[in-house]
Amino acid sequence: MSLDENELPRTEDEWRVRLTPEEFRVLREAGTERPWTGEYVDTKTPGVYHCRACGWELFSSDTKFDSHCGWPSFDDAIPGRVKEIQDRSLGMVRTEIRCARCDSHLGHVFHGEGFTPKDTRHCVNSVSIRLEPQRD
């Protein structure tokens, strides 16, 4: 369920109350979960992945693929739902991805690896997203 725009926390203290400590560390402090530990690494369930912080739809399961990197990977996001920010935090240049609505950290995006025809890998922390399974 997506939060109404007026229900979004305005301060990091408000986010800390709403999220678990691990969710807060990843979503609000740009942390990373350990590889191969996330609940969605191998998931094949059809549905839509939502931002775990605000509930906004971010990725369709149709775009999820096996990249064998240890985190869920998507070759595309729902248009306008993910923003990209240059990340120089580890002494290298990467592109961080965040929820365009609540500015929560999702992971990183990589281009040119050749995994899919779109040649893009959104490498996402499972703790940053929640799957809403498709209803039959």
N, C-alpha and C positions, 0 to 999 in steps of 0.2 A: 504494500500500500504506500503510495506516494504522499509525503507530507505536503500540506498546503504551504504556499510560499510564506505565509504569515507564521507558520508553525516551525520554520527552520530556526535552529539555534543561532544566536547572534554572536556569542562569545565562545572561546575555547572551553571555558568552565561549563557552559551549558551543554556543549558537545560531550564533555567528559561524563556528565551525568547520564546522558542518553545512550552512550556507547559502552561496550565492555572495555576493559583495559587494553586487550589485544586489538580490538577494532579501532580504538582511539590512537594507539601507537602507529598503526598502518594508515588509517584514513586521514588523520589530522596531523601526524608528525612525519608522514612520508616514509614509514617503515616498510619492511619487506618480510613476509612470512618465509619460513624455511622452505626450500624446494621439496616437492613431492609430499607435502604435509597438508595441503589445502583440500577441502571437501570437493571441489569441482575440477580437479586436475584431469580425472578420467571420465567425468560425467558425459553421458550421451543423451540424456533426457531432453526431449524437445520442449522449448519454452522460451522465455525472455529473462535475461539477467538484468536485475535492478541494482542501483546504487544502494549499498547496505546502510548508508547514512541517511539519505533523503527519500529513497524509494523510486527515483526516476528511472525509466527504462533506458538502458545503455547499449546492450548487445543482444542480438537474436542468436539462439542456439544454431541457426542455419549457418552462421559465420564462424562457429567454433571448429577448431581443427587440432589434431594431435601434432604438436611441435616437439614433443619429447624434451622440453626444457625444464619441466618441474612445476610449471604454473599453467593455469588455463590460458589458452591463446585463441584470439579471434582475428580474422583477417579484415574485419570492418566493424565500425560502430554505427549505431543509429545516427543518422545525420543531425549535427548540431548538439549532440548530447555529451561529447567528450572534447575537452580542449587540450592542446599540446603546449608544453612549456619547456624551454631549454633547461637541462639539469646538468650542472657541473660539480655535483656533490662528491663524486668519487675520483676526482682528478682527471675525468674524461668527460666528453660531451655526449649526453644522451638526451632523449626526449621523454619527459615525464607526461603521463596522461592523468587528467583530473576530471571529475564530474563537472560539467559546465554549469550545473545548477547550484551545487553547494560547495564547490571547490575542494572536494575530498580527493585524496590521492588514491589512484587505482593501480598504477604500475608504470610501465614504459611501453613505447611503441618503437618498433624497429622496421626498417625498410631495406629491401634489396637482398633478402636472405634466400629467396626462391622457394619458400614453402608452399605458396599458393599462387594462382594466376594474378591476384591483386598485389602480390609481393610485399605484404604488410603483415606484421605480427604485433597485435596488441597483447602484451604479456601482463596479465592481471592477477593480482592477489585474490585468492578465493574469499578472504575475509573482507574484501572491499565490495563484494557483490552478493546478491541473493537470487537464486533461480525461482521463478514462478513457472511451474510446469504447465505445458499446454493442456488445455482441457479437451477431452474427446467429444 
